[in-house]
Amino acid sequence: MTEPAPLLPPPDERLTRYGQLRDSILRTPDWGRMIAWFAPLVVTLVAAVLRLVNLGHPHQLAFDETYYVKDAWSLWTLGYEGTWGENANEAFITLQQLPLDPKGSFIVHPPLGKWLIALGMALGGPDNSVGWRLATALLGTGTVLLTYLIARKLTGSVVVATVAGGLLAIDGLSIVLSRIALLDGILTFFIMLGVLFILHDRARTIPLLERPDEDEPEPMWGRVLWRRPWLVAAGLALGAACAVKWSGLYVLAAFGLYVVVTDALARRRAGVVLWPTAAAFRQGPVSFVLLVVPAFAVYLASWTGWLVTAGGYNRDLDPNPFISLFRYHQAILNFHVGLSSGHPYASPAWEWPFLLRPTAVWVGSDPAGCGTDHCIAVISSIPNPLIWYAAVAASVYLLYRLVRAWIQKRPIEPALTFPLIGLAATYVPWLMFPERTIFQFYTVAMMPFLVLGLAMTLRVIAGRRDDPLYRRQAGERTVTVFLVFAVLVSAFFYPVWTGMSVPYDFWLLHNWLPGWV
């Protein structure tokens, strides 16, 4: 009688200590299942704590909250954005009579993000600063979980996914934009939700395009697939992103193109004779309908309050409300194209990789309680500098890998190149408007793709199983040291991400570049 095979393989002398520990845990069924659930739970919990604790501070409208909080309450009250009178900011703090006039106001961003902010305000009242920020904090936490899930889907690795989600959880830019009621954090959530659905569509669709029998003749066109529920879900999510800010359109276009290109490559692998034509002109229009039509439906639905009421800006411009809405959109487009007013924290897109001018979101008027006579309290949207610069370098490395693979005609690794698509969609379009007034904190939509690229690069640094032992030991130590320092840098910067009262000299230590003041 033969003895049953052991549950675990004997220890491999070529494995590092980390590798042995990883295999002993993940290859044990019970432990593997527990870690698969426990890792995203812990990462999300850390993100929630960093974003929700003391969320109501400061109890005043910070930076552009002066627009979005007031517009959110106007939407909740009137169904559209009205006009605010003098001293409105102070009225929100003290809950005096809110000076809201029902006359429609010209607003340049779609309503969905403000409707979500309004839900939190409806729970706590217009004077509750936690209510102002509840939606952004919850969705910012959700973005961390989505980043984990996307990394897990791309790599199949719990470790890589935990690193990606963990880096985003402790990043300052993501923390700050989750703790104030601006639209960019909400935009980022819907972008990442749509991206996750795109990946699910790829996993479901590409096997359907494979040739079931290699002995059959090569098909001329291949199949046209209508039943793609994940692509419809991606359209709904990316339509919601567009209904928060128009910059979501770039992401919708980029990943729509990605769907067509990956369809074409899948048909080529399946031996389809006319694979480019089939993907572009047969499957392409179908994919457009499945992706863009739901996106447009969500976007239009976000304007329901404006459509069903009579007081919104330009609402009575034409008897047909949709013509009035179209003309309103023309006015919004003209505003965005011509926006070039000066601002002390404006930062053109070419500066963003160098982190030259982060945005100071809030500065306390009379902070105290820091242990000295000279205290200061600020909220600055500085990312974790170590994560930021390392992620930018990792993106350059991934671009190099992509170009090298293309030149050498080698297979392109999706896990290494996928973050570049998201970065192209969230960064490159801003380079086309060098004169427009834009800000460094817009990069919060780039941050999940940056940490995804960084996590993939750290995986390369850590080494592969077939690398020499000394190579993997050196790589894993390097990655461990980097992650430890990333956590320490976040702990150092956390007071200036959350508006804590600190000694002035301590605050000066955080201003590593002149533009950070």
N, C-alpha and C positions, 0 to 999 in steps of 0.2 A: 504494500500500500504506500503510495507516494504521499509525502507530506504536502499540505497546502502551501501555496506560494505566500511569502510574507506580504503583508499589506503595503509596506514601504520598501523600496529598493535599498540595498545596502549603501551606506554612505560612500559618496564618490570622493576619492582623495583629491580630485581636481576641482572640487567645489570650494569656494570661499566659505568663511563662517556664515556670512549673510546668506549665501546660496543654500547651505545646508539647513539653516533655520527656515528659509522661505519654503524649501521643498518639504520639510518635515511638517509644516503647517498646512500649506495649500494642497498638498497631495493626500492629506488625510481627509476623507469625505466630510466628516462632521465639522472639523476645524475649517476646512475650505469653504463650506457653506456659511458658517458663522462669520468668517472674515469678509466674505462677499457682501453680507448685509451690514456688518459692523463698521467697515471702513467708510462707506458713504454716510452712514449715520453720524459717526464721529466728526467727519469733515464738515457736514452740514450743521452739526451742533456748535462747533467752534465758530463757524461763520455767523450763526444766529446770535451767539453771545456777544461777539465783537460788534454786531450791528444793532442789537436791540437794547443792550444795557445803557441806561441813562439816555434813551433816544430823544426825550423831550428837551434836552439841553442843546442849544440855548433856547429859552422861551421867548423867541422873537424871530421874525422873518429874516432868514440869512440869504444874502446874495439874491439870486433870481427866484427864490421862494416868493419874493414880493409880487411876481407875476403869476406863478403857477398855483399857489395856495389861494390867492384871491379869485383867479379864474375858476379853480375847482369849486369853490363855494358858490360862485355865480352860476356855474352849470347845475349844481345841485338845487339851487334856489329857483333859477329862471329857466333852465334848460339850454341856455346859451350864455356866452360871455358878455356881461354887462359892463357898464362904466363905473369906475370907483372914484369917489370924491377924496378930498383932502383928509390927511391923518388916518387913512385906512389901515396902515401898518400898525399904528398904536391901538386902533380899535380892536384888532385881532388879539392883541395881548391882553387887553383889559375887558374885552367883551362889552364895549360900549356899543351904542347904536352903529351898526355897520353902514357906512355911507355908500350903499350900492344903488346905482341908478339903472333902471331897466333899459336905458338906451343901449343898443348894441355897440360893442367895441371891436375895432379891427385887431384881430389876433392872428398870429402868423404860424401857429402850430396846430395840427389836428387835435381833436378833443379827447381821444381815448386815454392818454396818460393822465390827463386832468380829471377825467371821470373816476379813474382808479384812486387818485389822491382824494377825491371827494368821498369815496366810500369810507375811508378812514376817518375823515372829518365828520361824517354823518354819525359814526359811532361815538366819537368823543366830544363833538361840538366844535365850532369854529375857533374857539380860543385854546384848544388842546393841542399843544405842539407835538405830542406823541401821535395824535390822530393825523396831523399834517403829513407825517413821515412814515406812517405805518406801512403803507403800500410799497414805498420804495425799499424799506428795510426787509419786508418779507420777500419781495421779488428779487432783491439783491442776494438774499440768502438762497433763494431758489436758483439763481444763476450759478452759484458755486456747485450745487448739486448737478445741474445740467452739464457743467464743465466736466465734472467727474464722470458722468454717464457717457459723454461724448468721447473722452479719453479711453474709457473702458471699451466702448464700441470699436474704436479705431485700433486698439492694441490687444484687447483681450486680457490686459494685465491689471490686476487690482493695485499693484504697487505704483505703476505709472499713473493710473487714474487718481490714486490718493495723493501723489505728488502734485499733479496738475490742480486738483480741487483744493488741496491744502495751500498751495501758493496763492491762489486767488482768494481764499478765505482770509489770509493774513495781509493781503496787499492794501496799502493805504488808499489808493485812488478808488478802489472798489468799495472799501469801507466808508469813505467820505460820501460817495455818491449814493450809498445806501442809507445814509443817515440824514440826508436833507431832501426836501421835496422838489427835486428837479426831474426832468423827463428822461435824461440820458441813461440812468440806471434801469428804468422801466423798458426803454428801447432795447437795452442789452439783453434783458431777460427774454423778450420775444424773439430776438435774433437767434439766441442760443437754442431756444425751443424749436424754432424752424430748422436750424442746422441739425439738431438731433433727429428730427423727423426725416430730413433728407438722407441721413445715414441709414435709418431704418428702411427707407424706400430702396436704397442701393442694395442692402442686404437681401431684400425680398425679390427685387426685380432682376438683378443680374443672373441668378440661377435660372430664371425662367427663359432667358435668352440663349442659354447654352443648347447645343445640338444634342438631343437625347441619344442618337446613335451615330457614331463616327463613320459607320459604313454607308450612311445615307448620303446622297449627293448634296453638295453645298447649296444652301438656300439662296435665292436671289435677293430677297428683301428681309427676311426674318419676320418675327411676329410684331404686331402692333398691340400694345398693352393699354387697355383702358382701366382695368381694375387695379388701381394703385392708391389705396387709402392713405398710405403714409405721405404720398406726394400731395394729396388734397389737404392733409393735416398740416404739412409744411406751408402750403399756400395760406391757410387760415392764420398760422402763427406769424408768417412774414407780412401778411396783410395787416395784422395787429401792430407789427413794428412800424409799418408805414403810417398807421393811424395814430402813432405816438409822435414820430418825427419823420419828415420826408426822407431823411438819410437812410431809412429802411429800404427805400427803393433800390439803392445800390446793391444791397445784400440780396434782395429778391432777384435782381438782374444777374448778379454774379453766380448765384447758386442755380438759377435757371439755366444758365449757360453750362455750368458744371454737370447738370443732369443730362443735357444733350450730348456733351462730350463723352461722359462715361457710358451713356447708351451706345454711342458710336463705337467706343473701344470694346465694349462687351460683344457687340455684333461682329466686330473684326475677329475677336478670339473664337467666336462661334462659327467662323468660316463663311459669314454672309458675304456674298459677292459684292453687292453695292452697299456696303456698310455705311459710308458717309452719307449717301443720299437717303438711305432708309432712316437713319437717325435724325437727319435734319428735316426732311420733307414728308416723311410718313409718321414716325413717332413724334417728331418735334412739335407739330401743331396739336397733337393730342396732349403731350406733356404741358404745353402752354395753357390749354384749357383747364387741365387738372390743377395747375399751380397758380396761374394768374387770375382766373375767374374767381376762385374762392378768396384770393387776396383782395381783389377789387370789391367783392361783396362785403367783406369785413370792414374795409376802409369806408365804404359808403354808409354802412350801418353805424359807424362811429359818429356820423353827422346827424343821426336821427333827431337829437334834441333841437338842433338848428332848423331841421326840415319841418318838424311838426309844430314849432312855435312861430310867432310872427315878429318877434322883436330883434332877432339876430342881425348882425352887421350885413348890409346889402340884401337882407332877406326879401324885401319888397321891390327889388330892382327890376324884376320881371314877373309876370303872372305865373310863369312856370318856375317852381322853386329850384329845379335842377339847372335851369339856365342861370338863375341867380347864383347858385352854388359854383357853377363853372366860372362865372365872372369874378366871384370872390377868390377863387383859386388863381386866376390870372393876376389879381392884385397881390396875392401872397407871393407868387413867383417873382413878380417885379421887385417886391421888397427884398427877398432873399438874394437875388442877383445883384441888387444895388447896395447891399448893406456894407458900408465901409466907414462907419462912425468910429472914432478913436475910443480906446478903452485902456486903462493902465495895465490890465492883465491879458490883453489880446496877445495871441501867440499864433503866427502863421504855421501851417502844417509842416514846413520844412524844418522848423525848430523842434517839433515834438520828439523825434528820436533822441535828441540831445538833452531833453528835459530842462530847457532854458528858462521857462516862465510858467511854473504851476500857478494855479488860481488860488488866491486867498479868499476863502468863502466867508469867513466871519472873523472879526476881531472884537474881543470884549472891551467894553467901555471903561470899566473900573474893577478889574479882577482883584481878588484878595485870597488869603488863605493858603499861600504857597510857602510860608515859612520865612519870607523875606519882605522887605518894604517895597521892593520893585518887582511886581508880578505882571504876567501877561497871559492872556488866554486867546488862542487862535484856532481856527480850523482851516487847514491848508490841504489842497488836493494833491500833495506830493505823493507819487507812488512810493512803494518800498524801493529805494534807489538800487539796491543790489539785485532785486528781482527784475526791475525795469531794464537796467543796462545789460544784464545777462540775457534777458529775453530778446532784446533788440539784436544782440550779437548772435543768439541762437537762430533768429529769423534770417539773418544774413547767411549763416551756415546752411540752413535748409534751402535757401535760394541757390546757393552754390551747388548743393547736392542735386537739386532739380536740373540745373543747367548742365552739370556734368553727365547726369543720366541721359539727358536728351542728346547731348553731343555724341556720347558713346552708344546711343541706341539701346540702352539697358532698360529693364522694366522700372517704372516709377513706383516708389513705395507710397501708398496712400497716407499712411500714418505720418510720414515725414513731410508730405507736401500739402495735405489738407489744411493745416493752419495757415498756409500762405494764401489760400483762396479767401479765407475770412479776413486776413490782414489787407489783402488787395481791395476787398469790398468796403472795409471800414476806414481805410487810410488814404489810398490813392486818389479817390474823388476829391478830397479836400485840397490836394495839391493843385487842382485845376482852378482854384479861386484864391490866388495869392493876395488879392487886395481886400478880400472879405474879412470882416471882423469875426474871428473864431478863437476858441480857447483850448488850452491843453486838456481840460477835463473831458473834452469830447472823446479822448482816447480811452475812456472807460469801456466803450464798445469794442475796442481793439484788445483790451486786457485779457479776456478769456482766450483769444487766439494766440496772444503772446505767451501765456503760461502753458498752453498746449504745445506750442513749438519748443518752449524751454524744457518741458517734461520729456518730449521726444528726444531732444538733444542730450539731456542728462542720461537718458537710457543708453544712448550711443557711447557716452563717456564711461558709463559703468561697465560696458563691455558685454560681449555675447558669451554664451556657454562654451563655444568652441575656441575662444581666445585663450592664450596662455594664462596660467594661474596668476603670475605676477602682474599681468596686464589688468585682469579683473580686480585684483586686490587694490591696485593703485586707483583704478577708476571708481570703485565703490567708496573708497576712503575720500576721494575728491568730492563725490556727490554728497556724501554724508556731511563733510565739513561745510560745503556750500549751504545745505539745508539748515544746518544749525545756525550759521551766521545769518541766514535769511530770517529765521525766527527772532534772533536777537535784535536785528535791525528793526523789525516790526515792533518789538517791545519798546525800543528806544523812541520810535516815532509816534507811537500810539497816542501820547498826550496831545500832540499837535494835529492829530486826525480827529480828535473828539472834543476839542475845546477845553481841556483841563487847564486850571490855573497853575502856572509853573513859574519859577524864577526867570527873570529876563535873560540872565547869562546862560541858563540851560536852554532856553529857546534859541539863542544865538548859535549854539552848537549844532542845530539842525539846518542851518542855512549854509549848505555846502557850496552853493554857487550864488553869485550876486543877484540873479533874477529870482531867487527863492524867497527873498524878503517880502 
